[in-house]
């Protein structure tokens, strides 16, 4: 007897775990000073608490997406959730920074196993006319979680201690496991042959690129850094070549990119990852070093963004199912870019808080218009057998965009601080030079440096705006060649339960 599939309960179960792993990408930033003091370590070491997680999260995504196709997305999701939850316990119990870094690596691996499966399950259990609303929920969870992390981290650190930013995952992970076990359906698998050469090339190439970008600032962007990034690009070039000539079954079917909407969505999500990550850095430095707000109060300045995104996301999701994605994502990207540019003009020592909140409210509205159409359109016309691979590519580009945004912003902020702030010299944003509220004499030039830096994500978003203009209406087909599929690859889409 065939088990009835209930898409919406399954979606809620998946979103709980997905929310948790995205929050952990940003939650540690607020706790870094406390961790540094409590574990008696230095700033460079504690930066690796975040870096190790992001590396272990980003690098395996291409592989774990394909593993979901082979062994079932529900199975991979549940295994990843167990790994992530147990690693969270390990993080909270760590007695030194080395143990914490290793535990964060396992957290990242668990997250990498989970993320592509959430998107793949949604694409396979929802009928096409409901998929936009579902992907809208998924996309809004990603956007909100990125911004909730610092707020939640500040509250937990201030009231319970840094260990609780990890311990809080234990009950959430247990509930998420039970819900996913009961509500997420076991979907048909595809008997893929695993591309081990592709796995090795993608892992080595992505590691070199992501590590180089993420840690370049710590090594002053010397020859070793650029050599590592260059080597990674060469290896990734070899990976693409291998995917093209591999006549057996490649890890990433390049035919995915013949679907124009998939290609456009990956460009769009990369710019979103870049912008959301990079805009937080100068904004948080401004809030704490210029206005003198605590980490928690600084993070709360972004609360309107999360609230507005959450409120608007369901409405936008329903719109995605019956509207050309270009007409939703396009205005969203343009509004996001203009909102950040407006925020940059507000970063002065004398700006009232209400003006900052108005800017972040506009950013929230623009985010709601972007996440849903990108996520819904990316995999809408992919065949079921390749949804896992497509989800892996989509999420990988988002993570690489985030790492690139963080690295580029760190370099730009250091440059602008050196140029604008008297006596700063070559102070890096990683050195703790501007901890606490600055003396009044340097607040104005420091604000100028932060405002100039904030224009970088606005420029990146204009690239996303141009990209989404090339979307075609997915309800009428993409008008491009799809990945070729066999009879065995086809899977009936279940009716909504």
KAMO-V552576 format. One record per residue. N is the residue number from 1. OMEGA is omega in whole degrees, 0 to 359 (999 if undefined). Layout:
BEGIN
n={N	N}
omega={OMEGA	OMEGA}
END
This chain:
BEGIN
n={1	2	3	4	5	6	7	8	9	10	11	12	13	14	15	16	17	18	19	20	21	22	23	24	25	26	27	28	29	30	31	32	33	34	35	36	37	38	39	40	41	42	43	44	45	46	47	48	49	50	51	52	53	54	55	56	57	58	59	60	61	62	63	64	65	66	67	68	69	70	71	72	73	74	75	76	77	78	79	80	81	82	83	84	85	86	87	88	89	90	91	92	93	94	95	96	97	98	99	100	101	102	103	104	105	106	107	108	109	110	111	112	113	114	115	116	117	118	119	120	121	122	123	124	125	126	127	128	129	130	131	132	133	134	135	136	137	138	139	140	141	142	143	144	145	146	147	148	149	150	151	152	153	154	155	156	157	158	159	160	161	162	163	164	165	166	167	168	169	170	171	172	173	174	175	176	177	178	179	180	181	182	183	184	185	186	187	188	189	190	191	192	193	194	195	196	197	198	199	200	201	202	203	204	205	206	207	208	209	210	211	212	213	214	215	216	217	218	219	220	221	222	223	224	225	226	227	228	229	230	231	232	233	234	235	236	237	238	239	240	241	242	243	244	245	246	247	248	249	250	251	252	253	254	255	256	257	258	259	260	261	262	263	264	265	266	267	268	269	270	271	272	273	274	275	276	277	278	279	280	281	282	283	284	285	286	287	288	289	290	291	292	293	294	295	296	297	298	299	300	301	302	303	304	305	306	307	308	309	310	311	312	313	314	315	316	317	318	319	320	321	322	323	324	325	326	327	328	329	330	331	332	333	334	335	336	337	338	339	340	341	342	343	344	345	346	347	348	349	350	351	352	353	354	355	356	357	358	359	360	361	362	363	364	365	366	367	368	369	370	371	372	373	374	375	376	377	378	379	380	381	382	383	384	385	386	387	388	389	390	391	392	393	394	395	396	397	398	399	400	401	402	403	404	405	406	407	408	409	410	411	412	413	414	415	416	417	418	419	420	421	422	423	424	425	426	427	428	429	430	431	432	433	434	435	436	437	438	439	440	441	442	443	444	445	446	447	448	449	450	451	452	453	454	455	456	457	458	459	460	461	462	463	464	465	466	467	468	469	470	471	472	473	474	475	476	477	478	479	480	481	482	483	484	485	486	487	488	489	490	491	492	493	494	495	496	497}
omega={184	179	179	179	177	189	187	174	178	180	180	178	180	182	179	179	180	178	183	184	177	176	183	175	186	189	185	185	182	185	186	180	180	178	179	182	186	181	176	181	181	185	181	179	184	175	179	175	176	184	182	178	183	177	181	178	188	190	185	190	178	183	185	174	179	178	177	175	187	187	179	182	178	181	180	180	182	178	179	180	177	179	182	184	178	177	177	176	178	179	183	181	184	181	176	188	179	178	179	179	179	179	178	175	180	174	180	178	176	179	180	177	185	194	181	183	180	181	181	180	180	182	185	184	179	174	185	184	177	188	180	179	180	178	175	177	179	182	180	176	179	181	182	183	179	184	178	183	180	180	180	179	179	181	182	181	182	187	186	183	186	182	186	172	175	182	181	179	185	178	179	179	179	178	180	179	181	180	180	179	184	193	181	183	172	186	178	178	177	187	182	166	188	183	185	177	177	178	182	182	182	181	181	182	180	179	181	181	183	179	180	180	186	185	182	181	180	181	177	177	181	184	179	181	181	176	179	178	179	178	178	178	178	180	178	173	175	178	179	178	181	178	181	186	181	183	181	177	184	177	177	177	182	175	176	186	171	172	186	183	177	180	180	181	179	175	181	183	175	178	176	177	178	187	184	180	187	183	182	186	180	181	181	175	178	185	184	186	181	183	178	179	175	177	180	181	176	180	181	174	178	182	178	179	182	182	182	177	181	182	185	187	180	179	178	179	178	179	183	183	183	181	176	183	179	185	175	183	181	175	179	179	180	179	179	180	181	179	178	177	177	178	180	180	181	185	176	181	187	183	175	181	184	178	175	180	177	179	182	175	177	177	178	179	181	178	180	181	187	188	185	182	177	183	183	186	185	187	188	185	176	176	184	183	183	180	179	178	179	179	178	179	182	181	176	180	177	181	179	175	180	179	179	179	179	181	181	180	178	179	182	179	178	180	183	176	179	183	190	189	179	176	181	182	179	183	179	178	180	188	180	182	184	178	182	182	183	171	185	184	185	181	181	179	178	177	178	178	180	179	178	180	183	179	180	179	177	178	179	181	177	173	177	179	179	182	186	174	181	173	169	185	183	179	180	184	184	182	180	182	179	173	179	181	177	179	182	182	184	183	179	177	184	174	182	180	999}
END
